[in-house]
């Protein structure tokens, strides 16, 4: 495949599961999309015609317990972050995501099944150059005791995520990831969503977590992990937060060149930082792959010049 080209899927692939909040069975099909389309959700199964919504920051209408996308008529698809993380993490630029229910299926609580679907469909290069959204100056947001920041990074996209839970079993964890397809697949894609059993009643009363189970969530009480099979990683909780970051920031519409730092964050903070970045036109620019590569090549180490990302950082076999 040609270096620095946009990518899409060769064919379609379908997964079926329940929505973690709705409890409804949902079919999700990922498939090809045209150059510069980005990620587009197609909500099927509605009365009348299907409805489309672009996976961009402006389409977010809620971030309380998941990222919800919609339009002027209301919400269309909830819990979008895991499939978006899989697409961005595996180096896909353009894809359609058909969903016949109100929520992306939770599957096993991670992005692993979506990664498998992407690999089943296959990734192919397209005729146009890949474009990036390059962070050119720091943007920060503080919400209570949560802190988020996007800042320039000459090497690609990096996530620096720290969590700090009162629950002593989770506690304080941190993780740093320089995004690439193999690292995403190996270190992040299998990390599952998690929660505390004490919160279940509150979520149920609010109409959330109706499809949650030990098959799709990591659950803790005040003293121990309740899942009998144990954790997939000793720090699975913070790795899942990294997964969420990748999915939420995919709503930039283009792969990011920058470092995202998050402390005690979540969907609300991720969206707030991305929105703050996009609102400040002096804080970013769009560059093509070749321009970004040249900028990186000519930037002096430690000079503070924001360079670019060679495309393989988003997937060694797809650019």
Buried (B, 14 or more C-beta within 10 A) or exposed (E): BEBBBBBBBEEBBEBEBBBBBBBBEBBBBBBBBEEEBBBBBBBEEEEEEEBEBBBBBEBBBBBEBBBBBBBEEEBBBBBBBBBBBBBBBBBBBBBBBBBBBBBBBBBBBBBBBBBBBBEBBEBBBBEBBBBBBBBBBBBEBEBEEBBBBBBBBBBBBBBBBBBBBEBEBBEEBBBEBEBBBEBBBEBBBBBBBBBBEEBBEEBEEEEBBBBBEEBBBBBBEEEEBBBEEEBBBEBBBBBBBBBBBBBBBBBBBBBBBBBBBBBBBBBBBBBBBBBBBBEEEEBBBEBBBBBBBBBBEEBEEEEEEBBBBBBBBBBEEBB
